[in-house]
Amino acid sequence: MATPDAAPEDRITAIIDGLDDWRGATLARLRTLIHEADPDVVEEIKWVKPTNPAGVPTWTHDGIICTGELYKAKVKLTFARGASVDDPTGLFNSSLGGSTRRAIDIAEGEELDAEAFKDLVRAAVARNEA
């Protein structure tokens, strides 16, 4: 477990390494795809609190791109401005009713279209840069 003063990248690695099930592998794969889509992405940890001392892995570029939230039955990637990002392949499958955020919930065994996901990350970065 990384210490609270460790670099965000190390803290995210510790979160992933601390999961001994499919969620760790899923979050690691998504993290790789985010970096492939945007080599200038910055990793941060947000929303550290007593109920979640590790915090929430967050990827930013001129604002939040998305967060990686871990639940018992899913890994959720919430795109901060997802409602204003074009999603031509329909990857967003959660938080569809809101006016700002959109999310992708991934359950055990589900596959994500890697190229479509990277396009979505690039679109989120472009939205942040606009």
N, C-alpha and C positions, 0 to 999 in steps of 0.2 A: 504494500500500500504506500503510495507516494504521500509525502507530508504536505500540509496545506501551503507551505511556502515553495514547493517544487514547481517547476515550469508547468504550464497548462498541458503541454504535449505529454509530459511524463505522467501527469495526473490522469489524463485520458487513457494512456497506455495501462496504467494501474487499474483503472475501472474495467477495461476490457480483459486484462489478464486475471482479474478477480472473479470473472464469470466462468464457471466450469460447464456451461451448457451452450446451446446453439446461439444464445443472445450475444455472447462475446464474439463469436465468429461472424455473426451478422453485422454487428456494429463495426468490427474491424474492416470488413469488406466495404461497408458504406463509407467509412473514413477514407479508405484508399481511393474509392471512386470520387469522393469530394476533392481530394488532392489532385487527382488526374484531371478533373474538370477545371479546377482553378488552382494552379501552382502557387498563387499568391495568397491563398486562404490563410487566415489566422485562426489558431485554435485557442479557445478560452474555456474557462469553467465559470458558470453562472449559477445563481440561486443555491448557494451553499446554506444549509440551515440544519438545525438539530435533527430533523427527521430525514435529512438527506445530506450527511456530512461530506460525501464525495462531490456533491454538486452535479450540474448537468453539463455534459460535453456540448460545446457550442462552437459553430464555425462561422466566422465573420469575414466580410470584405466590404468595406464602406457601409457597415451595418450588419446585422445578423442575417446570415443566409438561412441556417437551420440549427435546430437543437436535436440531440440524440437522447431520447428518454427511454428508460428501461422499465418494462413492466413484466409481470410474471408470464404473461402469455403473448407479449409482443414487444417489438422494438418500434418506437414511434419517432419519426423524423418530422418535426414541425417547422415549416417554412414561415418565417416571421411575416413576410409580405406575400404569401402564396396566393392570396385571392387576386392579386394583380399580376401574376406570372402565368404566361400561357402554358398550358399542359395538354398538348395535342394528343398524347398517348394515354391520358387518363390515369396517371400514376397516383394522383391525390385520391385517397379513399376514406379520409377522415377529416373531421372539422370542416365539412363542406358548407355549412350554413352560415358561417361567420363572414364578416365583411373584410377581414384583414388576413388571418392565418389560414393555412391549409396544411394537412398532414398526410403522411404515408405511414400506415400501420403494416408491419410485416410480422406475420406469425411464423412459427416453426415450420420449416419445409417449404415456405413460399420463396419463389425466385423473383428478383426484380430485374427488369430490362436495364442493363448497365448503361447502354448508350442513351436511352431515353432519360435515365436518371441524371447522367452527366449533362445532358441538354437542359434539364430542369435546373440544375445547379447553376449552369452558365446564365440561364435566363434570370435567375434570382440575383446573381451578381450584377447583371446588366441593369436590372430594376433598381438595385441599390445605388449604382453609379449614376443613374439618371437624375 
